[in-house]
Amino acid sequence: MEMSLSPLLITRSGITTTYLPLSTAYPSQASCSSLFINSADQLFAFDPSYGAQNSGPACLPPEATRWWEQDTDPGLTTSTAIGGYKMVCPQAYKTVAMSVLDESSTRVGCCPSAYNFIDWSEAPSPFQCNSPLSTQVVTYMQTDASGTWTTTSSSVSAETSVWGIQVNGILFARPTPTATSSVTLSTSLSSTDIAQSSSGGSGLEKGAKIGIGIGAATAFLLLGALFVVGMVFWRKRKGKTEKSGGQNVVGAEGRGKEKKADHCVKVETTADSTRHVGMG
């Protein structure tokens, strides 16, 4: 589930608060701005009690209604609030105030669009958003002495005001990797790279391979030099032998030298092939 849609549970001072996110703007209900509840001779709009008691429209999102109508007994160890990693005011509302609580949380206040922010107020106190009300006939709901809800119409003869139910929430910063976790990840990756370098191949280390190649090349050059010296020495011997008339001996001796020369060439080839194997 997306992080912004998940409720947050935070425990402070023995009280666990469930924060319900508002990730999208709750659709506006046109009639909500004129559906009033009268309590102690004061009018209130966008009150969730109106829809609950009169089968009227739901003027607040379910999360806000749950927050507004929760039990506020001080002895409870649980509470409900609005908030999360995203906080979007309903369509019929606007953001009127923001207050930084700490480095990871900000308080966001929403009031109905035509209402003014007076001061911060928390549920179930409705005195945060206020709007002037001109003289007119208004229809409102109220409870009688027995607690029964009734609907009444009355004329407002003097300019007054109406309170709009606020929607407040806590916007939390999305968690980021800590310095410790970053270092741990970096160390892990480095350890993996080292392990792969030490066990990733079955051949010799690059430096050792280069050393073997140089050694083989040097041996090849030395063998070539010995071959040249041998040929010079053989030609000198041959010249001396011809002068002394030992043709048969020289022929046999020359053949023996040729065999030795052939043997040198074979060793040279073997040394060359060994260099390539070492480098491979």
Secondary structure, 3 states (H helix, E strand, C coil): CCHHHCCEEEEECCEEEEEEEECCCCCCCHHHHHCEEEECCEEEECCHHHHHHHCCCCCCCHHHHHHHCCCCCCCCCEEEEEEEEEECCCCCEEEEEEEEEECCEEEEEEEECCCEECCCCCCCCCCCEEEEECCEEEEEEEECCCCCEEEEEEEECCCEEEEECCEEEEEECCCCCCHHHHHHHHHHHHHHHHHHHHHCCCCCCHHHHHHHHHHHHHHHHHHHHHHHHHHHHHHHHHHHHHHHCCHHHHHHHHHHHHHHHHHHHHHHHHHHHHHHHHHC
